[in-house]
Amino acid sequence: QVQLVESGGGLVQAGGSLRLSCAASGSIFGINAMGWYRQAPGKERELVATLSRTGNTNYADSVKGRFTINRDTAKNTVYLQMNSLKPEDTAVYYCNIKATTWNYDYWGQGTQVTVSS
């Protein structure tokens, strides 16, 4: 069974930093992409950052220059470094892995990030 375990969320002041991590376990048999999504109260889940298996990155305009997505392939772990946090970054952040097998999506349980002004 595949499981994605997220950690690193919390409460920070505006301008602060957090690093989220997502560790995947189980037999995935290949990953097309890894990414982070977030969902703020009253809003739909939105893409934050993605990282393809070839190393290509993509970021939402709202986080460009502030957030960085990285991975540790040996540990099958993806990270999201969040700097210069703003109150509008407050959301539940979800890790996503898109597997090559049937292009199946795996999701983490979500971790709360709250940024106070």
C-alpha positions in Angstrom: 0.0 0.0 0.0 1.2 3.5 -0.8 1.1 6.1 1.9 2.2 9.7 1.8 3.0 11.2 5.2 3.2 15.0 5.5 4.9 17.1 8.1 6.2 20.5 8.8 3.1 22.7 9.0 2.4 25.1 11.7 1.8 28.7 12.8 4.2 31.3 11.7 4.4 35.1 11.5 4.3 37.0 8.3 7.8 37.0 6.7 8.7 33.7 8.4 9.6 30.4 6.8 8.5 26.8 6.9 9.6 23.6 5.2 7.0 20.9 4.4 8.0 17.4 3.8 6.1 14.4 2.2 7.5 10.9 2.5 6.1 8.2 0.3 6.2 4.6 1.2 5.0 1.5 -0.7 5.4 0.2 -4.2 4.7 3.1 -6.6 6.8 1.7 -9.5 7.6 5.0 -11.0 6.7 8.6 -10.5 5.7 11.1 -13.2 5.6 14.1 -11.0 5.5 15.2 -7.4 3.8 18.4 -6.2 2.1 20.5 -3.6 -1.4 21.8 -3.6 -3.2 24.0 -1.1 -6.8 24.7 -0.2 -7.8 27.9 1.7 -11.1 28.2 3.5 -13.9 28.8 1.0 -11.7 28.1 -2.0 -10.9 25.2 -4.3 -7.7 23.3 -4.1 -5.0 24.9 -6.2 -1.6 23.9 -7.5 1.3 25.4 -5.7 4.4 23.7 -7.2 5.2 20.7 -9.2 8.4 18.8 -9.9 8.6 16.3 -12.8 10.7 13.2 -12.8 13.2 14.9 -15.1 13.6 17.8 -12.6 11.5 20.4 -14.3 9.7 22.7 -11.8 6.5 24.8 -12.1 5.1 27.3 -9.6 1.9 29.2 -9.1 2.5 32.9 -9.9 1.6 33.8 -6.3 4.5 31.8 -4.8 7.2 32.4 -7.5 10.4 33.6 -5.9 9.3 32.6 -2.4 8.6 28.9 -2.5 11.0 26.1 -3.7 10.1 22.5 -4.4 12.8 19.9 -3.9 13.1 16.1 -3.7 15.3 13.4 -2.2 14.9 10.5 -4.6 16.7 8.1 -2.3 14.2 8.7 0.5 11.3 9.2 -2.0 10.5 12.5 -0.3 9.4 15.8 -1.7 9.8 19.1 0.1 8.3 22.6 -0.1 10.5 25.3 1.3 8.3 28.4 2.0 10.0 31.7 2.6 8.6 35.2 3.1 5.3 33.8 4.1 2.2 35.9 3.8 -1.2 35.7 5.5 -2.7 34.7 2.1 -0.5 31.6 2.1 -2.7 30.2 5.0 -4.2 27.0 3.8 -4.1 23.2 4.2 -1.2 22.0 2.0 -1.5 18.6 0.3 1.3 16.5 -1.1 0.6 14.8 -4.5 2.4 12.1 -6.4 1.4 11.2 -9.9 2.4 7.6 -10.5 3.3 6.2 -14.0 0.9 3.3 -13.4 -2.4 4.5 -14.9 -1.3 8.0 -14.1 -2.7 7.5 -10.7 -2.8 10.3 -8.1 -1.7 9.7 -4.5 -2.4 12.3 -1.9 -1.1 13.2 1.6 -3.3 13.8 4.5 -2.8 17.5 4.5 -0.9 19.8 6.8 -2.2 23.1 8.1 -0.1 26.2 7.5 -1.2 29.4 9.2 0.5 32.7 8.7 -0.4 35.5 11.1 0.0 39.2 10.3 
